[in-house]
């Protein structure tokens, strides 16, 4: 693996390691019902009047996370792996290491 690819993967891992605790603190604050920076953005979700009955028998409002947040990370990883696969195939002379895909 080239040095540039290793540095990119290390930077991605560092970014994930940096963001994970911050997201954990934010999600904990939301679950506790505290007002957060994104409360004005998330308030419309409360207007849907979506509720569920919890284990305690009381009605609760669900926390809704937009799929785009997870989708963005998923797409970035997919593009990175696709590029890495193309580089690997080019270096192997067009031969793939996967069975049934060439040499």
Order of alpha helices (4+ residues) and beta strands (2+ residues): alpha-alpha-beta-beta-alpha
